[in-house]
């Protein structure tokens, strides 16, 4: 089955490394020469599975999963 969603996002780093953007606070982002790519397809069952090809390439744990639906945020 082909991917039904394909997205890309430019890379950036928080200059102060404080993760304030997750809290809705001001940040000092810095552009980096990297990009994130994601492709997805529905599989049913209410579970979202992810796999990092870069982590897999380096022999690191590369998969995770979580249930879909409402979150607490």
Secondary structure in CASP SS format (residue, H / E / C, confidence):
PFRMAT SS
TARGET T0000
AUTHOR 0000-0000-0000
METHOD secondary structure of the structure
MODEL  1
X C 1.00
X C 1.00
X C 1.00
X C 1.00
X E 1.00
X E 1.00
X E 1.00
X E 1.00
X E 1.00
X E 1.00
X E 1.00
X E 1.00
X E 1.00
X E 1.00
X C 1.00
X C 1.00
X C 1.00
X C 1.00
X C 1.00
X H 1.00
X H 1.00
X H 1.00
X H 1.00
X C 1.00
X C 1.00
X C 1.00
X C 1.00
X C 1.00
X E 1.00
X E 1.00
X E 1.00
X E 1.00
X E 1.00
X E 1.00
X E 1.00
X E 1.00
X E 1.00
X E 1.00
X E 1.00
X E 1.00
X C 1.00
X C 1.00
X C 1.00
X C 1.00
X C 1.00
X C 1.00
X E 1.00
X E 1.00
X E 1.00
X E 1.00
X E 1.00
X C 1.00
X H 1.00
X H 1.00
X H 1.00
X H 1.00
X H 1.00
X C 1.00
X C 1.00
X C 1.00
X C 1.00
X C 1.00
X E 1.00
X E 1.00
X E 1.00
X E 1.00
X E 1.00
X C 1.00
X C 1.00
X C 1.00
X C 1.00
X C 1.00
X C 1.00
END
